[in-house]
Amino acid sequence: MRLGHVIGKVTLNATEQALRGGRFLLVQPFGKPQFGGAGMNPLAKGATVVVYDELGAGLGQTVGFTEGAEAAMPFSRPTPVDAYAAAIVERVFYHPPGPNPRA
């Protein structure tokens, strides 16, 4: 699972029947600086992920998402998704390890 920041949504005029009830979000994945508290600067072109969401995540929220074959696991039948929002994250506590005293 990766964490990302919701920066937008995708509007569709037609969708696969298996995807009814959800929506697609544009998510900017966290990098090492964001875990350290840095702001979410715009990423390079192509770095945003389209994530299927049934939880109701909103603009500016942090989501935990899975990609690849695992993204289709929550569905009872094969469903064409590449990324799935599995959690809405309220807080991230990150304490990087300190310097190794034996080094």
VENZINOR-V227590 format. One record per pair of residues at least 4 apart in sequence whose C-alpha atoms are under 8 Angstrom apart, sorted by the first residue. I is the first residue (numbers start at 1). J is the second residue. If there is no record, write none. Layout:
BEGIN
((I,J) (I,J))
END
This chain:
BEGIN
((1,64) (1,65) (1,66) (1,67) (2,29) (2,30) (2,64) (2,65) (2,66) (3,29) (3,30) (3,62) (3,63) (3,64) (3,65) (4,27) (4,28) (4,29) (4,30) (4,62) (4,63) (4,64) (4,65) (5,27) (5,28) (5,29) (5,30) (5,40) (5,60) (5,61) (5,62) (5,63) (6,25) (6,26) (6,27) (6,28) (6,57) (6,58) (6,59) (6,60) (6,61) (6,62) (6,63) (7,25) (7,26) (7,27) (7,28) (7,59) (7,60) (8,25) (8,26) (8,27) (8,59) (9,23) (9,24) (9,25) (9,26) (9,59) (10,23) (10,24) (10,25) (10,26) (10,50) (11,24) (15,19) (15,20) (16,20) (18,79) (19,23) (19,79) (21,54) (22,52) (22,53) (22,54) (22,55) (23,52) (23,53) (23,54) (24,50) (24,51) (24,52) (24,53) (25,50) (25,51) (25,52) (25,53) (26,48) (26,49) (26,50) (26,51) (27,48) (27,49) (27,50) (27,51) (28,43) (28,47) (28,48) (28,49) (29,47) (29,48) (29,49) (30,34) (30,35) (31,35) (32,36) (33,37) (33,38) (34,38) (34,39) (34,40) (35,92) (35,94) (36,94) (36,96) (43,47) (43,48) (49,83) (50,83) (51,65) (51,82) (51,83) (51,84) (51,85) (52,81) (52,83) (52,84) (52,85) (53,57) (53,84) (53,85) (53,86) (54,85) (55,85) (55,86) (55,87) (55,88) (57,61) (57,63) (57,88) (61,88) (61,89) (62,88) (62,89) (62,90) (63,85) (63,86) (63,87) (63,88) (63,89) (64,85) (64,86) (64,87) (64,88) (64,89) (65,83) (65,84) (65,85) (65,86) (65,87) (66,70) (66,71) (66,83) (66,84) (66,85) (66,86) (67,71) (67,82) (67,83) (67,84) (68,72) (68,81) (68,82) (68,83) (69,73) (69,82) (71,81) (71,82) (71,83) (71,84) (72,78) (72,79) (72,80) (72,81) (72,82) (72,83) (72,84) (75,79))
END
